[in-house]
Amino acid sequence: MNYEKIEKIVNSEVPKIHKERLILECLAHDEHVIPDILRILQSERETKKELITDMNAELSRAHVYIYGRPESKTEAADPFNKPFVMAEIKKFYLKYKDYISHCFNFKFE
């Protein structure tokens, strides 16, 4: 794929509708475009699969914490405590910040 040519088209002052046409023409003339697109799609599939696996793990961890945690003062000494769960959820959101967002109005840093 001719990334430089596509980048020039994207960064040009040409109207959007013409940019799309020029990019499609650039891709149509590239004899290696199909394998490149298939690699891009495979990468997206792998990212989505990893996202779903990690999301299920975090939701399961939160569920266990909420419904299975002890109701005593010794909870803070447990290795599976609130700070740990919160830190893991924060890492999850930071890892997938380009793919998902939470429904609250504050941002993780």
C-alpha positions, -999 to +999 in steps of 0.1 A: +000+000+000+014+034-009+011+050+025+029+082+015+005+089-014-025+082+008-011+104+036-007+133+010-043+128-001-056+128+035-036+159+044-045+178+012-070+207+009-091+186-015-128+183-005-136+151+015-157+135-013-128+139-037-103+125-011-123+093-008-123+089-046-085+096-048-078+071-020-100+044-036-082+050-069-048+047-052-059+014-035-074+001-068-040+004-086-021-014-058-017-051-066-009-058-029-039-040-014-060-072-006-034-089+016-027-055+033-064-050+040-067-086+053-039-081+077-055-049+090-088-067+095-071-096+113-054-071+136-087-055+144-103-089+150-075-098+175-078-065+193-116-069+196-112-105+209-086-093+235-109-065+245-138-088+251-117-112+270-103-085+292-137-069+297-152-102+308-123-106+333-128-071+347-165-075+350-161-109+367-136-094+391-159-065+400-188-090+404-169-112+427-157-082+447-192-067+450-211-099+458-185-121+474-164-098+496-163-102+533-182-077+554-156-072+581-126-050+591-102-076+577-113-068+542-085-043+537-059-069+545-073-092+518-052-092+486-084-089+466-095-056+482-111-025+469-078-006+459-067-037+440-100-039+421-101-002+414-065-002+401-072-031+378-103-015+364-083+017+358-056-002+340-083-018+318-097+016+308-063+031+301-053+000+280-084+004+258-089+042+259-090+043+221-117+017+219-141+022+248-151+047+273-171+047+305-204+064+309-192+089+336-181+125+331-147+122+347-114+111+330-088+086+342-052+099+341 
